[in-house]
Amino acid sequence: MEEAKTLIEQIAEWHGNDGHHLIVHAILTLSETERTSELIGLMARAYNNMNQYAKAEELLMSIPEVDRGSAWHYRLSYAYFYSKRVEEARVEIQRALEIEPDDQFSLDFAAYIERFAPQKQDKQAFADTEDVDAMNTIRASRPKRRM
């Protein structure tokens, strides 16, 4: 267990330094039985931060329901939002807030979704956009990432 704690501390350091590829590599070197729900969630977060939202979603969905807490819903909301699945993102961030109503990361991301999500009449234009610069502008203004 001490080794896992050390790995989680290292992951926190890498996360703070945008070393997301290092996180993925370190977790992938573990055997499947060593990959706890917490580590899979951290790897999903790293994939989110590398703009690989489908991979993040796939990993999150592999986590047993019993281990799906506020951070799980936050991370899934994040993956959905940047995959242009705004309504699903709203649902998941609200679920995160139901579990932890005072979680500042979830509160900030909920506000962020409302700030940048299109209004109903603009949804199709948002879904169809290929404007990389526009999406990068939105990503650049996103709230601080959750651990």
C-alpha positions in Angstrom: 0.0 0.0 0.0 2.9 2.3 0.7 4.1 1.9 -2.9 0.6 3.0 -4.2 0.7 6.0 -2.0 4.1 7.0 -3.4 2.7 6.6 -6.9 -0.3 8.7 -6.1 2.0 11.4 -4.7 4.1 11.2 -7.9 1.0 11.5 -10.0 0.0 14.6 -8.1 3.4 16.2 -8.9 3.2 15.2 -12.6 -0.4 16.6 -12.8 0.8 19.9 -11.4 3.5 20.1 -14.0 1.3 19.0 -16.9 3.1 15.6 -17.1 -0.1 13.8 -18.2 1.7 11.4 -20.5 3.9 10.4 -17.6 0.8 9.6 -15.5 -0.6 7.4 -18.3 2.7 5.6 -18.8 3.2 4.9 -15.1 -0.3 3.5 -14.7 -0.1 1.4 -17.8 3.1 -0.2 -16.6 1.0 -1.7 -13.6 -0.7 -5.0 -14.0 -4.5 -4.8 -14.4 -5.0 -6.1 -10.8 -2.8 -3.2 -9.5 -4.9 -0.6 -11.3 -7.3 0.5 -8.6 -10.4 2.6 -9.4 -8.6 5.6 -8.0 -5.6 5.0 -10.4 -8.0 4.4 -13.4 -9.7 7.7 -12.5 -6.4 9.5 -12.4 -5.5 8.0 -15.8 -8.8 9.1 -17.2 -8.1 12.6 -15.9 -4.7 12.6 -17.6 -6.4 11.6 -20.9 -8.9 14.4 -20.5 -6.0 16.8 -20.1 -4.4 15.4 -23.2 -7.7 16.1 -25.1 -8.4 12.3 -25.5 -11.9 12.5 -24.2 -13.2 9.2 -25.7 -10.4 7.3 -24.0 -11.1 9.1 -20.7 -14.8 8.2 -21.0 -14.0 4.6 -21.7 -11.8 4.4 -18.6 -14.3 6.1 -16.4 -17.1 3.7 -17.6 -14.8 0.8 -16.5 -14.9 1.9 -12.9 -17.4 0.0 -10.8 -20.5 2.1 -9.7 -19.6 1.7 -6.1 -16.5 3.8 -6.7 -18.1 6.5 -8.7 -18.0 9.6 -6.5 -18.0 13.3 -7.1 -14.6 13.3 -8.9 -15.8 10.6 -11.3 -18.9 12.6 -12.3 -16.7 15.8 -12.7 -14.3 13.9 -15.0 -17.1 12.5 -17.1 -18.7 15.9 -17.3 -15.4 17.3 -18.5 -15.0 14.6 -21.2 -18.6 15.1 -22.3 -18.3 18.9 -22.5 -15.1 18.8 -24.7 -16.7 16.1 -26.8 -19.5 18.7 -27.5 -22.0 16.6 -25.5 -23.2 19.6 -23.4 -26.4 18.2 -22.0 -24.7 15.1 -20.8 -22.0 17.3 -19.3 -24.6 19.3 -17.4 -26.2 16.1 -16.0 -22.9 14.8 -14.8 -21.7 18.0 -13.2 -25.0 18.2 -11.3 -24.5 14.7 -10.1 -21.1 15.7 -8.8 -22.6 18.6 -7.0 -25.3 16.3 -5.5 -22.5 14.3 -3.9 -20.4 17.2 -2.9 -22.4 20.4 -3.0 -19.6 22.6 -1.8 -16.9 21.2 -4.1 -15.3 24.4 -5.7 -14.0 22.6 -8.7 -17.5 21.3 -9.6 -19.1 24.6 -8.8 -16.5 26.3 -11.1 -17.0 23.8 -13.9 -20.8 24.0 -13.7 -20.5 27.8 -14.1 -17.9 27.3 -16.9 -20.3 25.0 -18.8 -23.1 27.6 -18.6 -20.7 30.4 -19.7 -19.4 28.6 -22.7 -22.2 26.1 -23.6 -24.3 27.3 -26.5 -27.9 28.3 -26.0 -30.5 26.0 -27.4 -30.6 27.7 -30.8 -26.8 27.5 -31.1 -26.4 23.8 -30.1 -26.2 22.5 -33.7 -23.6 25.1 -34.7 -21.6 24.2 -31.5 -21.8 20.5 -32.3 -20.8 21.1 -36.0 -17.9 23.4 -35.3 -14.5 22.4 -36.6 -13.1 25.8 -35.5 -10.0 24.6 -33.6 -9.1 28.2 -32.6 -12.5 28.7 -31.0 -12.3 25.4 -29.0 -8.8 26.2 -27.9 -10.0 29.6 -26.7 -12.6 27.9 -24.6 -10.2 25.3 -23.3 -7.7 28.1 -22.4 -10.2 29.8 -20.1 -11.3 26.6 -18.3 -11.2 26.5 -14.5 -8.3 25.0 -12.6 -8.2 21.3 -12.9 -9.4 19.0 -10.2 -7.0 16.5 -8.6 
